[in-house]
Every structure is written in C-alpha cells, then in structure tokens.
C-alpha cells in the first residue's frame, strides 16, 4: 500500500462517482484514508471501465439536455403558464 498525502497524485485525482476508486495514468486505484492500492484484477478493472464509460455517457446526455440545476422546474411543462 502506498501512503496518500495531500500532494500525492492520487489525492488530486477525481473519484469515480463518489466511490473510493480513482483512475490515474490508465490504472485504477482503491483509495482509503490510510493509503491506496493498485487494482490489478482484469475482471474488476473491466467493470470499473464499463461503469466509468456509462457515467460519462449519462453526464453527456444530461449536458445535451441543457439541464439547469439552479432552476430544475423552469422547463417542466406543468409549471409553464
């Protein structure tokens, strides 16, 4: 396990959907408060790849809809008068 400090590359990586998993330099890492460990199981990392791709596609679909989180009811048909 490697030590994780605020200046480490893993500390600056974005987590996958608020999980304890980050992708750094093409590798998946499991991260906890006490350190991190490289995920090497191909079945597990393949699932992480698929999940990350699905999350990216969902985020893009939301962006394509022009979702405005500050005013979620503005475009709802029932609120239009």
N, C-alpha and C positions, 0 to 999 in steps of 0.2 A: 504494500500500500504506500502511496506517496503522500507526503504532507501537503496540505492545502492551506496556503496563506493568501491574504488579500491581493498579493502581487503575482500569484501564480496564474498561468494561462487558463486553468480550469475555473478559477474564481471569476474570470472575465467572460467565460463562455455562457451562452444562453441555454437555459434548461429547456428540455423538451416538455412542453405542456405542464409546467409547474411540477415536474417529476424530479427525482434525484438522478437524472440521466442528462449528460451533455455530450455533444459531438465536437470533437476538436481534432483538426488535421486528419479528417476522414476516419477517425476512430471514436467509438462510443466508450464513455467513462461513467461508472456509477460513483456518485459523489455523496459523502456524508459529512457531518461536522468534524469527524475525526480523520478524514482522508478520502482518497479516491482509489479506484481500482479499474484497470482496463477490462472491458467486456470483450471476451475472445470467442465465445460460443457462436458459431455461424448461424444457428437457428435463431438464437436470441437477437443477435445484431441484425439479422434479416428482418425480423419482426419490428425492431426499432426503426429500420429504414422505411418499411412499409407504413408504419404509424406516422413517422415524420412527413412522408410524402402525402399521406391523407390529410394531416393537419395543415400542410402548406396549401393543398388544393382547397380545403374548406376556407382557410383565411382568404385565398384569392377569390373564391366565389362570393364571400361576404363583401370584399372590397369592390368586386364588379357590380354588386347590387347598389353600391353607393350608401351603405349603411352609415347612419349618423348616430353614434351612441349618445350624444348630448341631447338629442331630440327624437327618441325612438317612436313616438306617436305621430310625428308630423306627417308621415307618408301613409299612415294607416287609413284605409278607405272609410271606416266608421267614424273617424274623427274629423273628416272633411265636411264642411257645411257650406 
